[in-house]
Amino acid sequence: MSDSDTDLDETVVPPPPDDGSVRASVARLVASGRELAEAEFAWARVKAAVIADGLRRWLIFASLAMIFLVIGVIILIGSAIIALAQVVGPLLASLIVAGISITLAAIFALVARNVFTGMFGDEEGV
């Protein structure tokens, strides 16, 4: 906030009065352009701060969602092992659930790779 406070303290130099000369007209034009550029820069800074705040909040909630998703998947895998262990035994149940989990992870990784290469890859493949 100290930058915006110092911006407000600066005195604006008014353009010279219009005396009909080309020099005065050019000076007024330059002063107006400078004021417009400063206003646009201030607006861009405010807009960037709002976007950064929104992204920060999004990152916090997305991280919490991913944490709870991982916890849920771990509980689901553990429950599947316990439920399947009563039918085929604990070792075989662990191997079945691990095999299914690894297969799903490989499928999702291949889909993610295809999406990524589709976004940044050659245009010929599209």
C-alpha positions as CSV (number, residue, x, y, z in Angstrom):
1,M,0.0,0.0,0.0
2,S,3.0,2.4,0.4
3,D,3.3,2.7,-3.4
4,S,-0.2,3.8,-3.9
5,D,0.1,6.2,-1.0
6,T,3.1,7.8,-2.6
7,D,1.3,8.0,-5.9
8,L,-1.4,10.0,-4.3
9,D,1.1,12.5,-2.8
10,E,2.6,13.4,-6.2
11,T,1.5,16.7,-7.5
12,V,0.1,16.8,-11.0
13,V,1.7,19.5,-13.2
14,P,-1.0,21.1,-15.2
15,P,-0.3,21.6,-18.9
16,P,0.5,25.2,-20.0
17,P,-2.4,27.4,-20.9
18,D,-3.4,27.4,-24.5
19,D,-1.9,30.4,-26.2
20,G,-2.5,29.1,-29.7
21,S,1.1,28.0,-30.3
22,V,2.1,24.6,-31.6
23,R,4.5,24.2,-28.6
24,A,1.7,24.7,-26.1
25,S,-0.6,22.2,-27.9
26,V,2.1,19.6,-28.0
27,A,2.9,20.2,-24.3
28,R,-0.8,19.7,-23.5
29,L,-1.0,16.6,-25.6
30,V,2.1,15.1,-23.9
31,A,0.7,16.0,-20.4
32,S,-2.7,14.4,-21.3
33,G,-1.0,11.3,-22.6
34,R,1.2,11.0,-19.5
35,E,-1.9,11.3,-17.2
36,L,-3.7,8.6,-19.3
37,A,-0.7,6.3,-19.1
38,E,-0.5,6.7,-15.3
39,A,-4.2,6.0,-14.9
40,E,-4.0,2.9,-17.0
41,F,-1.0,1.7,-15.1
42,A,-2.8,2.2,-11.8
43,W,-5.8,0.3,-13.1
44,A,-3.6,-2.6,-14.3
45,R,-2.0,-2.8,-10.8
46,V,-5.4,-2.9,-9.1
47,K,-6.7,-5.5,-11.6
48,A,-3.6,-7.7,-11.0
49,A,-4.0,-7.5,-7.3
50,V,-7.6,-8.6,-7.5
51,I,-6.7,-11.5,-9.8
52,A,-3.8,-12.5,-7.5
53,D,-6.1,-12.6,-4.5
54,G,-8.6,-14.7,-6.4
55,L,-5.9,-17.1,-7.4
56,R,-4.6,-17.4,-3.9
57,R,-8.0,-18.3,-2.6
58,W,-8.5,-20.8,-5.4
59,L,-5.2,-22.4,-4.6
60,I,-6.1,-22.8,-0.9
61,F,-9.4,-24.4,-1.6
62,A,-8.1,-26.6,-4.5
63,S,-5.3,-27.9,-2.2
64,L,-7.8,-28.7,0.5
65,A,-10.0,-30.5,-2.0
66,M,-7.0,-32.6,-3.2
67,I,-6.0,-33.5,0.3
68,F,-9.5,-34.7,1.2
69,L,-9.7,-36.6,-2.1
70,V,-6.5,-38.4,-1.4
71,I,-7.6,-39.3,2.1
72,G,-10.9,-40.6,0.7
73,V,-9.1,-42.8,-1.9
74,I,-6.8,-44.2,0.7
75,I,-9.8,-45.1,2.9
76,L,-11.6,-46.6,-0.1
77,I,-8.5,-48.8,-1.0
78,G,-8.1,-49.9,2.6
79,S,-11.8,-50.8,2.9
80,A,-11.6,-52.7,-0.4
81,I,-8.7,-54.8,0.9
82,I,-10.5,-55.5,4.2
83,A,-13.7,-56.5,2.4
84,L,-11.9,-58.6,-0.2
85,A,-9.7,-60.3,2.4
86,Q,-12.6,-62.2,3.8
87,V,-13.2,-63.8,0.4
88,V,-9.7,-64.5,-1.0
89,G,-7.3,-63.9,1.9
90,P,-5.3,-60.8,2.9
91,L,-2.3,-61.2,0.6
92,L,-4.3,-61.9,-2.5
93,A,-6.8,-59.0,-1.7
94,S,-3.8,-56.6,-1.3
95,L,-2.4,-57.7,-4.7
96,I,-5.8,-57.4,-6.4
97,V,-6.5,-53.9,-5.1
98,A,-2.9,-52.8,-5.8
99,G,-3.0,-54.1,-9.4
100,I,-6.3,-52.3,-10.0
101,S,-5.0,-49.1,-8.5
102,I,-1.8,-49.2,-10.6
103,T,-3.7,-50.0,-13.8
104,L,-6.1,-47.1,-13.2
105,A,-3.1,-44.8,-12.4
106,A,-1.4,-45.9,-15.7
107,I,-4.6,-45.2,-17.7
108,F,-5.1,-41.8,-16.1
109,A,-1.4,-40.9,-16.8
110,L,-1.8,-41.8,-20.5
111,V,-4.9,-39.7,-20.8
112,A,-3.2,-36.8,-19.1
113,R,-0.2,-37.2,-21.4
114,N,-2.5,-37.1,-24.5
115,V,-4.3,-34.0,-23.2
116,F,-1.0,-32.3,-22.5
117,T,0.5,-33.1,-25.9
118,G,-2.8,-32.1,-27.5
119,M,-2.5,-28.7,-25.9
120,F,1.2,-28.1,-26.6
121,G,2.0,-30.5,-29.3
122,D,2.1,-30.2,-33.1
123,E,-1.0,-28.9,-34.9
124,E,-0.7,-31.7,-37.4
125,G,-2.0,-34.3,-35.0
126,V,-5.2,-32.4,-34.3
